Amino acid sequence: LPGEDEDTPLVSSPLPPALRADLAAALRTAPPPPPKLPTVTAIGLGDTPYTPLDPPLTAEVRHASTRHPPPEVLRLRTDL
Protein backbone atom coordinates (compact mmCIF):
# COMPACT_ATOMS: atom_id res chain seq x y z
CA LEU A 1 0.00 0.00 0.00
CA PRO A 2 1.20 3.59 -0.51
CA GLY A 3 3.43 4.83 2.30
CA GLU A 4 4.30 1.35 3.63
CA ASP A 5 7.88 0.11 3.77
CA GLU A 6 8.64 -2.92 1.60
CA ASP A 7 10.32 -4.61 4.59
CA THR A 8 7.13 -4.58 6.64
CA PRO A 9 5.65 -8.11 6.84
CA LEU A 10 2.13 -8.46 5.49
CA VAL A 11 1.10 -10.71 8.38
CA SER A 12 2.58 -10.03 11.78
CA SER A 13 0.47 -12.11 14.17
CA PRO A 14 2.53 -15.00 15.63
CA LEU A 15 0.88 -18.12 16.94
CA PRO A 16 -0.25 -17.90 20.54
CA PRO A 17 2.25 -19.50 22.98
CA ALA A 18 -0.21 -22.23 24.00
CA LEU A 19 -0.74 -23.27 20.37
CA ARG A 20 3.03 -23.28 19.71
CA ALA A 21 3.54 -25.53 22.75
CA ASP A 22 0.81 -27.92 21.57
CA LEU A 23 2.33 -28.11 18.07
CA ALA A 24 5.82 -28.71 19.45
CA ALA A 25 4.51 -31.54 21.67
CA ALA A 26 2.69 -33.13 18.73
CA LEU A 27 5.83 -33.04 16.59
CA ARG A 28 7.92 -34.63 19.36
CA THR A 29 5.49 -37.57 19.64
CA ALA A 30 4.92 -38.05 15.89
CA PRO A 31 5.83 -41.51 14.57
CA PRO A 32 9.05 -41.80 12.57
CA PRO A 33 8.78 -41.68 8.78
CA PRO A 34 8.28 -45.05 7.04
CA PRO A 35 11.38 -46.85 5.77
CA LYS A 36 12.30 -46.43 2.13
CA LEU A 37 10.42 -48.86 -0.09
CA PRO A 38 12.57 -50.89 -2.48
CA THR A 39 12.74 -49.76 -6.08
CA VAL A 40 12.20 -52.59 -8.57
CA THR A 41 14.87 -52.33 -11.28
CA ALA A 42 14.27 -55.62 -13.15
CA ILE A 43 11.67 -58.38 -13.33
CA GLY A 44 11.80 -62.05 -14.31
CA LEU A 45 9.10 -64.72 -14.62
CA GLY A 46 9.88 -68.41 -14.24
CA ASP A 47 13.12 -69.25 -16.09
CA THR A 48 13.03 -66.04 -18.18
CA PRO A 49 16.09 -63.84 -17.57
CA TYR A 50 15.64 -60.52 -15.80
CA THR A 51 14.30 -57.70 -17.95
CA PRO A 52 15.35 -54.20 -16.84
CA LEU A 53 12.50 -51.82 -16.05
CA ASP A 54 12.82 -48.29 -17.37
CA PRO A 55 11.82 -46.31 -15.41
CA PRO A 56 12.27 -48.35 -12.21
CA LEU A 57 9.16 -48.96 -10.10
CA THR A 58 8.60 -48.45 -6.40
CA ALA A 59 6.44 -51.35 -5.32
CA GLU A 60 4.98 -53.29 -2.46
CA VAL A 61 4.66 -56.94 -3.44
CA ARG A 62 2.01 -59.24 -1.99
CA HIS A 63 1.47 -62.85 -2.94
CA ALA A 64 -1.37 -65.24 -2.29
CA SER A 65 -1.91 -68.62 -3.88
CA THR A 66 -4.18 -71.59 -3.30
CA ARG A 67 -1.99 -73.80 -5.51
CA HIS A 68 0.94 -75.64 -3.96
CA PRO A 69 3.49 -75.02 -5.30
CA PRO A 70 2.64 -71.84 -7.21
CA PRO A 71 2.79 -72.46 -10.98
CA GLU A 72 5.44 -69.81 -11.72
CA VAL A 73 7.91 -67.72 -9.77
CA LEU A 74 8.00 -63.97 -10.23
CA ARG A 75 11.44 -62.55 -9.42
CA LEU A 76 12.08 -58.88 -8.69
CA ARG A 77 15.50 -57.22 -8.62
CA THR A 78 15.62 -54.18 -6.34
CA ASP A 79 18.06 -51.45 -5.38
CA LEU A 80 18.31 -52.69 -1.77
N, CA, C and O atoms as a GROMACS GRO file, in nm:
protein
  320
    1LEU      N    1   0.084  -0.118   0.000
    1LEU     CA    2   0.000   0.000   0.000
    1LEU      C    3   0.088   0.123   0.000
    1LEU      O    4   0.203   0.116   0.045
    2PRO      N    5   0.039   0.237  -0.049
    2PRO     CA    6   0.120   0.358  -0.051
    2PRO      C    7   0.163   0.398   0.090
    2PRO      O    8   0.084   0.394   0.184
    3GLY      N    9   0.291   0.438   0.102
    3GLY     CA   10   0.343   0.483   0.229
    3GLY      C   11   0.396   0.372   0.318
    3GLY      O   12   0.454   0.402   0.423
    4GLU      N   13   0.379   0.244   0.281
    4GLU     CA   14   0.430   0.135   0.363
    4GLU      C   15   0.570   0.097   0.317
    4GLU      O   16   0.601   0.103   0.198
    5ASP      N   17   0.654   0.059   0.412
    5ASP     CA   18   0.788   0.011   0.377
    5ASP      C   19   0.777  -0.128   0.315
    5ASP      O   20   0.688  -0.205   0.351
    6GLU      N   21   0.866  -0.159   0.222
    6GLU     CA   22   0.864  -0.292   0.160
    6GLU      C   23   0.908  -0.400   0.258
    6GLU      O   24   0.874  -0.517   0.240
    7ASP      N   25   0.984  -0.363   0.362
    7ASP     CA   26   1.032  -0.462   0.459
    7ASP      C   27   0.928  -0.498   0.564
    7ASP      O   28   0.950  -0.589   0.644
    8THR      N   29   0.817  -0.431   0.566
    8THR     CA   30   0.713  -0.458   0.664
    8THR      C   31   0.641  -0.587   0.627
    8THR      O   32   0.590  -0.598   0.515
    9PRO      N   33   0.635  -0.686   0.719
    9PRO     CA   34   0.565  -0.810   0.684
    9PRO      C   35   0.416  -0.785   0.665
    9PRO      O   36   0.356  -0.700   0.732
   10LEU      N   37   0.356  -0.861   0.574
   10LEU     CA   38   0.213  -0.846   0.549
   10LEU      C   39   0.131  -0.902   0.664
   10LEU      O   40   0.025  -0.849   0.697
   11VAL      N   41   0.179  -1.010   0.725
   11VAL     CA   42   0.110  -1.071   0.838
   11VAL      C   43   0.207  -1.070   0.955
   11VAL      O   44   0.318  -1.122   0.945
   12SER      N   45   0.166  -1.012   1.065
   12SER     CA   46   0.258  -1.003   1.178
   12SER      C   47   0.198  -1.058   1.306
   12SER      O   48   0.234  -1.014   1.415
   13SER      N   49   0.107  -1.154   1.296
   13SER     CA   50   0.047  -1.211   1.417
   13SER      C   51   0.105  -1.350   1.440
   13SER      O   52   0.067  -1.444   1.369
   14PRO      N   53   0.197  -1.367   1.536
   14PRO     CA   54   0.253  -1.500   1.563
   14PRO      C   55   0.149  -1.590   1.628
   14PRO      O   56   0.046  -1.544   1.678
   15LEU      N   57   0.177  -1.718   1.627
   15LEU     CA   58   0.088  -1.812   1.694
   15LEU      C   59   0.090  -1.787   1.843
   15LEU      O   60   0.194  -1.753   1.899
   16PRO      N   61  -0.023  -1.804   1.908
   16PRO     CA   62  -0.025  -1.790   2.054
   16PRO      C   63   0.069  -1.892   2.119
   16PRO      O   64   0.085  -2.002   2.067
   17PRO      N   65   0.131  -1.858   2.232
   17PRO     CA   66   0.225  -1.950   2.298
   17PRO      C   67   0.166  -2.087   2.328
   17PRO      O   68   0.235  -2.188   2.314
   18ALA      N   69   0.041  -2.093   2.369
   18ALA     CA   70  -0.021  -2.223   2.400
   18ALA      C   71  -0.030  -2.311   2.275
   18ALA      O   72  -0.005  -2.431   2.282
   19LEU      N   73  -0.064  -2.251   2.162
   19LEU     CA   74  -0.074  -2.327   2.038
   19LEU      C   75   0.064  -2.373   1.993
   19LEU      O   76   0.079  -2.486   1.946
   20ARG      N   77   0.166  -2.288   2.006
   20ARG     CA   78   0.303  -2.328   1.971
   20ARG      C   79   0.348  -2.446   2.056
   20ARG      O   80   0.411  -2.538   2.006
   21ALA      N   81   0.316  -2.443   2.186
   21ALA     CA   82   0.354  -2.553   2.276
   21ALA      C   83   0.284  -2.682   2.235
   21ALA      O   84   0.345  -2.789   2.236
   22ASP      N   85   0.156  -2.674   2.200
   22ASP     CA   86   0.081  -2.792   2.157
   22ASP      C   87   0.140  -2.850   2.028
   22ASP      O   88   0.154  -2.972   2.016
   23LEU      N   89   0.175  -2.764   1.933
   23LEU     CA   90   0.233  -2.811   1.807
   23LEU      C   91   0.369  -2.876   1.831
   23LEU      O   92   0.399  -2.980   1.772
   24ALA      N   93   0.451  -2.815   1.916
   24ALA     CA   94   0.582  -2.871   1.945
   24ALA      C   95   0.569  -3.009   2.010
   24ALA      O   96   0.644  -3.100   1.977
   25ALA      N   97   0.474  -3.024   2.102
   25ALA     CA   98   0.451  -3.154   2.167
   25ALA      C   99   0.405  -3.259   2.066
   25ALA      O  100   0.448  -3.374   2.071
   26ALA      N  101   0.317  -3.219   1.975
   26ALA     CA  102   0.268  -3.313   1.873
   26ALA      C  103   0.382  -3.358   1.782
   26ALA      O  104   0.389  -3.475   1.745
   27LEU      N  105   0.471  -3.267   1.745
   27LEU     CA  106   0.584  -3.303   1.659
   27LEU      C  107   0.682  -3.396   1.731
   27LEU      O  108   0.740  -3.484   1.668
   28ARG      N  109   0.700  -3.377   1.860
   28ARG     CA  110   0.792  -3.464   1.936
   28ARG      C  111   0.738  -3.606   1.945
   28ARG      O  112   0.817  -3.700   1.950
   29THR      N  113   0.608  -3.623   1.948
   29THR     CA  114   0.549  -3.757   1.964
   29THR      C  115   0.505  -3.818   1.832
   29THR      O  116   0.447  -3.927   1.831
   30ALA      N  117   0.532  -3.752   1.720
   30ALA     CA  118   0.492  -3.805   1.589
   30ALA      C  119   0.572  -3.932   1.559
   30ALA      O  120   0.688  -3.942   1.597
   31PRO      N  121   0.510  -4.028   1.491
   31PRO     CA  122   0.582  -4.151   1.457
   31PRO      C  123   0.693  -4.121   1.356
   31PRO      O  124   0.684  -4.023   1.282
   32PRO      N  125   0.797  -4.204   1.354
   32PRO     CA  126   0.905  -4.180   1.257
   32PRO      C  127   0.854  -4.203   1.115
   32PRO      O  128   0.754  -4.272   1.096
   33PRO      N  129   0.921  -4.147   1.016
   33PRO     CA  130   0.878  -4.168   0.878
   33PRO      C  131   0.895  -4.316   0.840
   33PRO      O  132   0.979  -4.385   0.897
   34PRO      N  133   0.816  -4.364   0.744
   34PRO     CA  134   0.828  -4.505   0.704
   34PRO      C  135   0.963  -4.530   0.638
   34PRO      O  136   1.022  -4.438   0.581
   35PRO      N  137   1.012  -4.655   0.644
   35PRO     CA  138   1.138  -4.685   0.577
   35PRO      C  139   1.122  -4.674   0.426
   35PRO      O  140   1.011  -4.681   0.373
   36LYS      N  141   1.232  -4.656   0.359
   36LYS     CA  142   1.230  -4.644   0.213
   36LYS      C  143   1.182  -4.776   0.152
   36LYS      O  144   1.232  -4.883   0.187
   37LEU      N  145   1.087  -4.767   0.062
   37LEU     CA  146   1.042  -4.886  -0.009
   37LEU      C  147   1.144  -4.923  -0.115
   37LEU      O  148   1.209  -4.834  -0.172
   38PRO      N  149   1.161  -5.052  -0.144
   38PRO     CA  150   1.257  -5.089  -0.248
   38PRO      C  151   1.209  -5.042  -0.385
   38PRO      O  152   1.089  -5.035  -0.411
   39THR      N  153   1.304  -5.012  -0.471
   39THR     CA  154   1.274  -4.976  -0.608
   39THR      C  155   1.303  -5.097  -0.695
   39THR      O  156   1.414  -5.149  -0.694
   40VAL      N  157   1.204  -5.142  -0.770
   40VAL     CA  158   1.220  -5.259  -0.857
   40VAL      C  159   1.291  -5.213  -0.984
   40VAL      O  160   1.241  -5.127  -1.056
   41THR      N  161   1.409  -5.273  -1.011
   41THR     CA  162   1.487  -5.233  -1.128
   41THR      C  163   1.479  -5.334  -1.241
   41THR      O  164   1.508  -5.300  -1.356
   42ALA      N  165   1.439  -5.460  -1.211
   42ALA     CA  166   1.427  -5.562  -1.315
   42ALA      C  167   1.327  -5.667  -1.267
   42ALA      O  168   1.302  -5.683  -1.148
   43ILE      N  169   1.269  -5.738  -1.365
   43ILE     CA  170   1.167  -5.838  -1.333
   43ILE      C  171   1.192  -5.963  -1.418
   43ILE      O  172   1.232  -5.953  -1.534
   44GLY      N  173   1.167  -6.080  -1.359
   44GLY     CA  174   1.180  -6.205  -1.432
   44GLY      C  175   1.065  -6.296  -1.394
   44GLY      O  176   1.016  -6.290  -1.281
   45LEU      N  177   1.022  -6.380  -1.487
   45LEU     CA  178   0.910  -6.472  -1.462
   45LEU      C  179   0.956  -6.613  -1.496
   45LEU      O  180   1.000  -6.638  -1.608
   46GLY      N  181   0.944  -6.704  -1.400
   46GLY     CA  182   0.988  -6.841  -1.424
   46GLY      C  183   1.137  -6.846  -1.457
   46GLY      O  184   1.219  -6.790  -1.384
   47ASP      N  185   1.172  -6.913  -1.568
   47ASP     CA  186   1.312  -6.925  -1.609
   47ASP      C  187   1.356  -6.812  -1.701
   47ASP      O  188   1.470  -6.811  -1.746
   48THR      N  189   1.268  -6.716  -1.730
   48THR     CA  190   1.303  -6.604  -1.818
   48THR      C  191   1.405  -6.515  -1.748
   48THR      O  192   1.388  -6.483  -1.630
   49PRO      N  193   1.511  -6.473  -1.819
   49PRO     CA  194   1.609  -6.384  -1.757
   49PRO      C  195   1.544  -6.252  -1.715
   49PRO      O  196   1.436  -6.215  -1.761
   50TYR      N  197   1.614  -6.182  -1.626
   50TYR     CA  198   1.564  -6.052  -1.580
   50TYR      C  199   1.555  -5.955  -1.697
   50TYR      O  200   1.642  -5.951  -1.784
   51THR      N  201   1.448  -5.877  -1.698
   51THR     CA  202   1.430  -5.770  -1.795
   51THR      C  203   1.434  -5.638  -1.719
   51THR      O  204   1.355  -5.617  -1.628
   52PRO      N  205   1.528  -5.549  -1.755
   52PRO     CA  206   1.535  -5.420  -1.684
   52PRO      C  207   1.406  -5.340  -1.702
   52PRO      O  208   1.345  -5.343  -1.809
   53LEU      N  209   1.367  -5.269  -1.599
   53LEU     CA  210   1.250  -5.182  -1.605
   53LEU      C  211   1.298  -5.038  -1.619
   53LEU      O  212   1.382  -4.993  -1.542
   54ASP      N  213   1.245  -4.969  -1.716
   54ASP     CA  214   1.282  -4.829  -1.737
   54ASP      C  215   1.155  -4.749  -1.758
   54ASP      O  216   1.092  -4.765  -1.862
   55PRO      N  217   1.113  -4.666  -1.666
   55PRO     CA  218   1.182  -4.631  -1.541
   55PRO      C  219   1.159  -4.738  -1.434
   55PRO      O  220   1.064  -4.815  -1.443
   56PRO      N  221   1.247  -4.741  -1.332
   56PRO     CA  222   1.227  -4.836  -1.221
   56PRO      C  223   1.096  -4.808  -1.149
   56PRO      O  224   1.043  -4.697  -1.156
   57LEU      N  225   1.043  -4.908  -1.082
   57LEU     CA  226   0.916  -4.896  -1.010
   57LEU      C  227   0.939  -4.905  -0.860
   57LEU      O  228   1.025  -4.980  -0.813
   58THR      N  229   0.863  -4.828  -0.784
   58THR     CA  230   0.860  -4.845  -0.640
   58THR      C  231   0.737  -4.929  -0.612
   58THR      O  232   0.626  -4.893  -0.652
   59ALA      N  233   0.755  -5.041  -0.543
   59ALA     CA  234   0.644  -5.135  -0.532
   59ALA      C  235   0.639  -5.203  -0.396
   59ALA      O  236   0.741  -5.219  -0.329
   60GLU      N  237   0.520  -5.240  -0.359
   60GLU     CA  238   0.498  -5.329  -0.246
   60GLU      C  239   0.442  -5.456  -0.306
   60GLU      O  240   0.340  -5.452  -0.376
   61VAL      N  241   0.505  -5.569  -0.281
   61VAL     CA  242   0.466  -5.694  -0.344
   61VAL      C  243   0.394  -5.781  -0.243
   61VAL      O  244   0.442  -5.803  -0.132
   62ARG      N  245   0.277  -5.830  -0.282
   62ARG     CA  246   0.201  -5.924  -0.199
   62ARG      C  247   0.172  -6.047  -0.284
   62ARG      O  248   0.151  -6.037  -0.404
   63HIS      N  249   0.171  -6.162  -0.220
   63HIS     CA  250   0.147  -6.285  -0.294
   63HIS      C  251   0.048  -6.372  -0.217
   63HIS      O  252   0.059  -6.387  -0.096
   64ALA      N  253  -0.044  -6.428  -0.288
   64ALA     CA  254  -0.137  -6.524  -0.229
   64ALA      C  255  -0.165  -6.631  -0.335
   64ALA      O  256  -0.186  -6.599  -0.451
   65SER      N  257  -0.164  -6.755  -0.293
   65SER     CA  258  -0.191  -6.862  -0.388
   65SER      C  259  -0.260  -6.977  -0.316
   65SER      O  260  -0.229  -7.008  -0.201
   66THR      N  261  -0.354  -7.039  -0.386
   66THR     CA  262  -0.418  -7.159  -0.330
   66THR      C  263  -0.356  -7.284  -0.391
   66THR      O  264  -0.390  -7.395  -0.352
   67ARG      N  265  -0.265  -7.266  -0.488
   67ARG     CA  266  -0.199  -7.380  -0.551
   67ARG      C  267  -0.066  -7.404  -0.483
   67ARG      O  268   0.007  -7.310  -0.453
   68HIS      N  269  -0.033  -7.530  -0.459
   68HIS     CA  270   0.094  -7.564  -0.396
   68HIS      C  271   0.167  -7.664  -0.483
   68HIS      O  272   0.115  -7.773  -0.505
   69PRO      N  273   0.283  -7.632  -0.534
   69PRO     CA  274   0.349  -7.502  -0.530
   69PRO      C  275   0.287  -7.408  -0.632
   69PRO      O  276   0.213  -7.452  -0.721
   70PRO      N  277   0.315  -7.278  -0.620
   70PRO     CA  278   0.264  -7.184  -0.721
   70PRO      C  279   0.317  -7.222  -0.859
   70PRO      O  280   0.429  -7.271  -0.870
   71PRO      N  281   0.239  -7.201  -0.965
   71PRO     CA  282   0.279  -7.246  -1.098
   71PRO      C  283   0.404  -7.178  -1.153
   71PRO      O  284   0.481  -7.242  -1.225
   72GLU      N  285   0.427  -7.051  -1.122
   72GLU     CA  286   0.544  -6.981  -1.172
   72GLU      C  287   0.600  -6.892  -1.062
   72GLU      O  288   0.529  -6.855  -0.969
   73VAL      N  289   0.726  -6.857  -1.076
   73VAL     CA  290   0.792  -6.772  -0.977
   73VAL      C  291   0.819  -6.637  -1.042
   73VAL      O  292   0.880  -6.629  -1.148
   74LEU      N  293   0.773  -6.533  -0.977
   74LEU     CA  294   0.800  -6.397  -1.023
   74LEU      C  295   0.919  -6.346  -0.942
   74LEU      O  296   0.913  -6.344  -0.819
   75ARG      N  297   1.025  -6.304  -1.010
   75ARG     CA  298   1.144  -6.255  -0.942
   75ARG      C  299   1.157  -6.105  -0.965
   75ARG      O  300   1.139  -6.057  -1.077
   76LEU      N  301   1.189  -6.033  -0.860
   76LEU     CA  302   1.208  -5.888  -0.869
   76LEU      C  303   1.350  -5.854  -0.825
   76LEU      O  304   1.396  -5.904  -0.722
   77ARG      N  305   1.418  -5.771  -0.901
   77ARG     CA  306   1.550  -5.722  -0.862
   77ARG      C  307   1.530  -5.580  -0.812
   77ARG      O  308   1.469  -5.497  -0.880
   78THR      N  309   1.582  -5.550  -0.693
   78THR     CA  310   1.562  -5.418  -0.634
   78THR      C  311   1.696  -5.349  -0.610
   78THR      O  312   1.802  -5.407  -0.630
   79ASP      N  313   1.687  -5.224  -0.567
   79ASP     CA  314   1.806  -5.145  -0.538
   79ASP      C  315   1.854  -5.163  -0.394
   79ASP      O  316   1.950  -5.098  -0.354
   80LEU      N  317   1.789  -5.249  -0.316
   80LEU     CA  318   1.831  -5.269  -0.177
   80LEU      C  319   1.934  -5.379  -0.166
   80LEU      O  320   1.981  -5.409  -0.056
   0.00000   0.00000   0.00000
